[in-house]
């Protein structure tokens, strides 16, 4: 696991019979329409708890894999994870396409360890290991595949990059992600991607992009394509057929059932529950993120993932919270400039009186650096609005406190202000004195702290 990141296990009792199990016919396609010339992936479940009533045909598969993984976990000294940790189970069904079509592009999986099957309706499959520049094709037949996930780096395992190709035949695929107890993340599909020529039909995929385009809406924690509906995305709803409720995000982000489907609001004919007859557009979607990974975004458009403001507990999932975050960003920018002015004033007065104040100046230096790095982190959230608030705050603070001073300091707030102490001490107090101290002494006369030669 440290060198390669995975291995296969043959001879698992009962495993060879799983692909031919006649009870392993997947449920009907959730959309009912498939293109036989295009590779189609239907995700029936990606959940921490598969629904027993709908997927009872998996009972023998689950039991066989669990028994094998318990033994494997003991051999790898990770029994607490495989026996008592959290799991996310996946069931996918692939159909259509031609031999060699890419089922899944190169990616690494979430979790500590992953166990996956050869799948139903097929003798085996090709697993590409490595990356597009250096790959090794492994044909897997009647073997249980064990791979290291992203979480296993704590154990110095190597997360295995892999992709899967199809041969044009129908197949059902089942896999389990194992997580350390209490660390399972229902958004945790690292780098998952698919071939652009394939199509995903899904009522159970769990990848949360957090940024739906104009032709999709959030449903089953993913941006679902609404092009098959007789209405635009703005009129489409994610509806729980079992209750008639409209699925709300992010309130329902951890609750999923097999009954969620896409429907047009105009075709519901009043079938929604009275409490769900109208829906409001969510301020954002998905779980909180520290930064947008695909560049700067306008959060106020309502199409972005929810943003965390400095701490995971402060998720900006409403307009009120986001406005408060912008105000705090602005005030932090003003505060940094005020601290620069105050620090200069402390130095001048201490030098004029012959007082040694290295301790205070060091404290102010560290405080300024700390606030500067916070501003840098806010700017790196890649929110245009947050970046604008930071810059405007710095500009306002500079205009109010430091505009009259010479340009001797660095403009980068993350690095504590480097100014020429000798120049400050010898410049005319009327022109160089701190704005904060100048305001405190308003009404009095000002004179140079050190007479110029």
C-alpha positions in Angstrom: 0.0 0.0 0.0 2.9 2.3 0.6 4.6 1.7 -2.7 1.8 1.1 -5.1 -1.4 2.1 -3.3 -3.4 -1.0 -3.9 -3.7 -4.7 -4.6 -6.1 -7.4 -5.7 -7.3 -10.3 -3.6 -8.3 -13.6 -5.3 -9.9 -16.7 -3.8 -12.4 -14.7 -1.7 -15.0 -17.3 -0.6 -18.2 -16.8 -2.6 -16.8 -13.9 -4.6 -16.5 -15.6 -8.0 -20.3 -16.3 -8.0 -21.3 -12.7 -7.4 -21.2 -11.4 -11.0 -23.5 -14.3 -12.2 -26.0 -13.9 -9.3 -29.4 -13.8 -11.1 -30.8 -11.5 -8.5 -28.4 -8.7 -9.3 -30.6 -6.9 -11.8 -30.4 -3.2 -11.0 -33.6 -1.1 -10.6 -35.1 0.6 -13.6 -33.3 3.6 -15.0 -34.5 6.7 -13.1 -35.0 8.7 -16.3 -36.3 5.9 -18.6 -34.3 7.1 -21.6 -30.8 6.0 -22.5 -28.7 6.4 -25.7 -27.1 3.0 -26.6 -24.4 4.7 -28.6 -23.2 6.8 -25.6 -21.7 5.4 -22.4 -24.3 6.0 -19.7 -23.7 5.9 -16.0 -26.7 5.5 -13.7 -25.9 6.0 -10.0 -28.5 4.3 -7.9 -26.9 5.1 -4.5 -24.0 6.9 -3.0 -24.8 7.0 0.6 -23.5 6.2 4.1 -26.6 3.9 4.4 -28.0 2.1 1.3 -31.7 1.6 1.3 -32.4 -2.0 2.2 -35.8 -2.2 0.6 -34.6 -0.9 -2.8 -31.3 -2.6 -2.9 -31.9 -5.9 -1.0 -30.3 -7.8 -3.9 -26.9 -6.6 -2.7 -27.1 -8.5 0.6 -24.8 -11.3 -0.5 -22.4 -8.9 -2.1 -22.2 -6.8 1.1 -21.8 -9.8 3.3 -19.0 -11.3 1.2 -17.1 -8.1 0.9 -17.5 -7.2 4.6 -16.1 -10.6 5.6 -13.1 -10.2 3.3 -12.4 -6.6 4.3 -12.5 -7.5 8.0 -9.6 -10.0 7.4 -7.7 -7.6 5.1 -8.1 -4.8 7.7 -6.6 -7.1 10.4 -3.6 -7.9 8.1 -3.0 -4.2 7.4 -3.4 -3.2 11.0 -6.4 -1.0 10.3 -9.1 -3.0 11.9 -10.5 0.0 13.8 -11.3 1.6 10.5 -12.6 -1.5 8.6 -14.6 -2.8 11.5 -15.7 0.3 13.4 -15.1 3.2 11.1 -17.6 5.0 8.8 -18.4 3.8 5.3 -19.9 5.2 2.1 -21.3 2.6 -0.3 -21.7 3.2 -4.0 -23.8 1.4 -6.6 -23.4 2.4 -10.3 -24.8 0.8 -13.5 -23.1 1.3 -16.9 -24.6 0.7 -20.3 -24.1 1.6 -23.9 -21.0 3.0 -25.5 -18.3 1.0 -27.2 -15.2 -1.0 -26.2 -12.5 1.3 -24.7 -14.8 4.1 -23.6 -13.6 5.7 -20.4 -16.0 5.0 -17.6 -14.1 7.2 -15.1 -11.1 9.5 -15.8 -8.1 9.4 -13.6 -8.9 10.2 -10.0 -8.2 9.3 -6.4 -11.0 8.3 -4.1 -11.9 9.7 -0.7 -11.7 7.6 2.5 -8.9 5.6 4.1 -9.4 2.5 2.0 -11.7 1.4 -0.9 -12.9 -2.1 -1.7 -14.5 -2.5 -5.1 -16.0 -5.4 -7.1 -15.6 -6.6 -10.7 -19.3 -5.9 -11.2 -22.2 -7.8 -12.5 -23.0 -8.9 -16.1 -19.3 -9.1 -17.0 -16.3 -11.3 -16.5 -14.0 -8.5 -15.5 -12.8 -5.0 -16.4 -9.7 -3.0 -17.2 -8.3 -0.8 -14.4 -5.7 1.8 -15.5 -3.2 2.6 -12.8 -1.0 5.7 -12.6 -1.8 8.7 -14.8 -2.3 9.6 -18.4 1.5 9.9 -18.9 2.5 6.8 -17.2 -0.2 4.1 -17.0 -0.4 0.4 -16.5 -3.5 -1.5 -17.6 -4.6 -4.2 -15.2 -7.3 -6.7 -16.1 -9.3 -7.6 -13.1 -11.3 -10.9 -13.1 -13.0 -12.4 -10.1 -10.8 -10.4 -7.7 -11.6 -8.0 -5.0 -9.7 -4.7 -5.6 -8.3 -2.9 -2.5 -7.0 0.7 -3.0 -5.6 3.4 -0.7 -7.7 6.6 -0.5 -6.8 10.2 0.3 -7.2 9.8 4.0 -4.5 7.0 4.2 -1.6 9.5 3.8 -1.6 9.6 7.6 -0.4 6.0 7.4 2.1 6.8 4.6 0.0 4.9 2.1 0.0 6.1 -1.5 -3.5 7.1 -2.7 -3.9 5.2 -6.0 -4.8 7.2 -9.1 -6.9 5.1 -11.4 -9.4 5.1 -14.2 -11.9 2.5 -15.4 -12.7 1.6 -19.1 -15.7 -0.2 -20.4 -16.1 -2.7 -23.2 -19.6 -1.8 -24.4 -21.4 -4.3 -22.2 -23.8 -3.6 -19.4 -22.4 -3.8 -15.9 -23.3 -3.0 -12.3 -20.5 -1.9 -10.0 -20.4 -1.8 -6.2 -17.8 -0.3 -4.0 -17.3 0.7 -0.4 -15.2 3.6 1.0 -13.9 3.2 4.5 -13.3 6.2 6.7 -11.8 6.7 10.2 -14.7 6.9 12.7 -16.3 10.4 12.7 -14.5 11.6 9.6 -16.9 10.6 6.8 -17.7 13.5 4.5 -20.7 13.1 2.2 -19.1 15.5 -0.2 -15.8 13.6 -0.2 -15.2 12.4 -3.7 -11.7 13.7 -4.5 -11.0 14.7 -8.1 -13.9 12.5 -9.4 -14.4 13.2 -13.1 -15.9 11.5 -16.2 -15.2 11.3 -19.9 -16.8 14.3 -21.7 -18.3 11.8 -24.2 -20.2 9.9 -21.5 -23.5 10.8 -19.9 -24.5 10.4 -16.3 -28.1 9.5 -15.5 -28.4 9.7 -11.8 -30.7 9.6 -8.8 -27.9 8.9 -6.4 -24.6 10.6 -7.2 -22.9 12.3 -4.3 -20.4 14.6 -5.9 -21.2 18.2 -4.8 -19.8 20.6 -7.3 -21.4 23.6 -5.5 -21.7 25.6 -8.7 -24.6 24.7 -11.0 -24.8 26.2 -14.4 -27.9 27.6 -16.1 -28.9 24.2 -17.4 -28.9 22.3 -14.1 -30.1 22.4 -10.5 -29.0 20.8 -7.2 -30.6 17.4 -6.5 -29.0 14.4 -4.8 -26.2 16.7 -3.7 -25.1 17.3 -7.3 -25.8 19.6 -10.2 -28.3 17.7 -12.2 -28.8 18.4 -15.9 -32.4 19.5 -16.7 -32.1 19.4 -20.5 -34.3 16.3 -20.6 -37.2 18.2 -18.9 -39.8 20.2 -20.9 -38.9 23.3 -18.9 -35.9 25.5 -18.2 -33.7 25.0 -15.2 -35.2 28.0 -13.4 -38.6 26.2 -13.4 -37.2 22.8 -12.4 -37.5 21.4 -8.9 -35.9 18.6 -7.0 -39.0 16.8 -5.5 -39.3 13.9 -3.1 -42.0 11.8 -4.7 -42.7 9.9 -1.4 -43.8 13.1 0.4 -44.4 15.6 -2.4 -41.9 18.0 -0.7 -39.5 20.2 -2.6 -36.0 19.3 -1.5 -34.4 22.4 0.0 -30.7 23.2 0.0 -28.6 23.4 2.1 -31.1 22.4 4.8 -31.5 18.9 3.3 -27.9 18.3 2.3 -27.5 15.3 4.6 -30.9 13.7 3.9 -31.2 11.6 0.8 -33.8 9.1 -0.4 -34.3 7.1 -3.6 -37.5 9.1 -4.3 -35.8 12.4 -5.2 -36.5 13.3 -8.9 -36.4 16.3 -11.2 -39.7 17.8 -12.1 -41.1 20.9 -13.8 -43.0 23.2 -11.4 -45.7 23.6 -14.1 -46.4 19.8 -14.3 -46.9 19.2 -10.6 -50.6 20.3 -10.7 -50.7 21.3 -7.1 -49.3 18.0 -5.8 -46.8 19.7 -3.6 -47.4 19.8 0.1 -49.0 23.1 1.3 -45.9 24.0 3.2 -43.8 23.6 0.0 -45.9 25.2 -2.6 -43.3 27.9 -3.2 -39.6 27.8 -3.0 -37.0 30.5 -2.6 -33.7 30.5 -4.4 -31.0 29.5 -1.9 -28.2 32.0 -1.3 -25.6 29.4 -2.1 -25.4 25.6 -2.4 -23.5 22.7 -1.0 -21.3 22.5 2.1 -18.9 25.3 3.1 -15.6 25.8 1.4 -12.5 27.9 2.3 -11.8 29.0 -1.3 -13.2 28.5 -4.8 -10.8 26.2 -6.6 -11.7 27.4 -10.1 -10.9 31.1 -9.7 -12.7 34.2 -8.6 -16.5 34.1 -8.4 -19.3 36.5 -7.6 -21.1 35.0 -4.6 -24.0 37.4 -4.8 -25.1 35.8 -8.1 -26.4 32.9 -6.0 -24.7 30.2 -8.2 -21.7 29.5 -6.0 -20.9 27.1 -3.3 -21.3 28.3 0.3 -18.2 30.0 1.6 -16.7 29.6 5.1 -15.5 32.9 6.7 -12.2 32.1 8.5 -13.8 29.3 10.5 -15.8 26.2 9.5 -18.6 27.1 11.9 -19.2 30.4 10.2 -20.6 29.4 6.8 -22.0 32.3 4.8 -25.2 30.5 3.8 -27.4 33.6 3.8 -27.4 37.2 2.6 -27.2 38.5 6.1 -24.2 36.5 7.1 -22.4 37.4 3.8 -23.1 41.1 4.4 -21.7 40.8 7.9 -18.6 39.1 6.5 -18.0 41.9 4.0 -18.3 44.4 6.8 -15.8 42.6 8.9 -13.4 42.3 6.0 -13.7 46.1 5.4 -13.1 46.8 9.1 -10.0 44.5 9.2 -8.6 46.4 6.3 -9.2 49.7 8.1 -7.7 48.2 11.3 -4.4 47.3 9.6 -3.9 50.8 8.4 -4.8 52.2 11.8 -2.3 49.9 13.4 0.4 51.1 11.0 -0.3 54.7 12.0 -0.4 53.8 15.7 2.9 51.9 15.5 4.7 54.8 13.8 3.4 57.1 16.5 4.6 54.8 19.3 8.1 54.7 17.8 8.4 58.5 17.4 7.3 59.3 20.9 9.4 56.6 22.4 12.5 57.8 20.5 11.9 61.4 21.4 11.7 60.6 25.1 14.6 58.2 25.0 12.3 55.3 26.1 13.2 51.8 25.2 10.0 50.1 24.0 11.2 47.1 22.0 8.7 44.9 23.7 5.7 47.0 22.7 7.0 47.6 19.2 7.6 43.8 18.8 4.0 43.1 19.9 2.6 45.7 17.5 4.8 44.2 14.7 3.4 40.7 15.4 -0.2 42.0 15.6 0.1 43.7 12.3 1.6 40.6 10.7 -1.2 38.5 12.1 -4.0 40.8 10.8 -2.2 41.0 7.5 -2.2 37.3 7.0 -5.9 37.1 7.9 -6.6 39.6 5.1 -4.5 37.5 2.8 -6.5 34.4 3.7 -9.7 36.4 3.0 -8.5 37.5 -0.4 -7.6 33.9 -1.2 -11.2 32.8 -0.7 -11.5 33.9 -4.4 -14.7 35.8 -3.7 -14.8 39.0 -5.7 -16.9 40.7 -3.0 -14.7 39.7 -0.1 -11.5 40.8 -2.0 -13.2 44.1 -2.8 -14.1 44.7 0.8 -10.5 44.0 1.9 -9.1 46.4 -0.7 -11.6 49.1 0.0 -11.0 48.8 3.7 -7.2 49.2 3.2 -7.8 52.2 1.0 -10.2 53.9 3.5 -7.8 53.2 6.3 -4.8 54.6 4.3 -6.8 57.7 3.4 -7.9 58.4 7.0 -4.7 57.5 8.8 -1.7 57.4 6.5 -2.3 59.4 3.4 -0.2 62.4 4.6 2.8 60.1 5.2 5.6 59.5 2.8 5.5 56.2 0.8 8.1 54.4 2.8 6.2 51.3 3.8 5.4 48.1 1.8 1.9 47.9 0.3 1.6 44.2 1.2 -0.4 44.0 4.5 0.7 40.4 5.1 4.3 41.5 5.8 4.7 43.8 8.7 5.4 47.5 7.8 9.0 48.1 7.0 9.7 51.8 7.3 12.8 53.9 7.8 13.0 54.6 11.5 15.7 57.2 11.0 13.7 59.0 8.4 10.6 59.0 10.6 12.6 60.4 13.5 14.2 63.2 11.6 11.2 64.3 9.4 9.2 67.3 10.4 6.6 66.2 13.0 4.0 68.3 11.3 4.3 66.3 8.1 5.2 62.9 9.5 3.5 62.5 12.8 1.0 59.7 13.2 -2.5 60.7 12.3 -3.8 59.0 15.4 -1.5 61.0 17.7 -2.1 64.1 15.7 -5.8 63.9 16.3 -5.2 63.3 20.0 -3.2 66.5 20.2 -5.5 68.6 18.1 -5.4 72.3 19.2 -1.8 72.1 20.3 1.3 73.2 18.5 3.5 70.7 16.8 7.3 70.8 16.5 10.0 68.5 15.2 10.9 65.6 17.6 14.5 65.8 16.5 16.0 69.0 15.2 17.3 68.7 11.7 20.9 69.5 11.2 
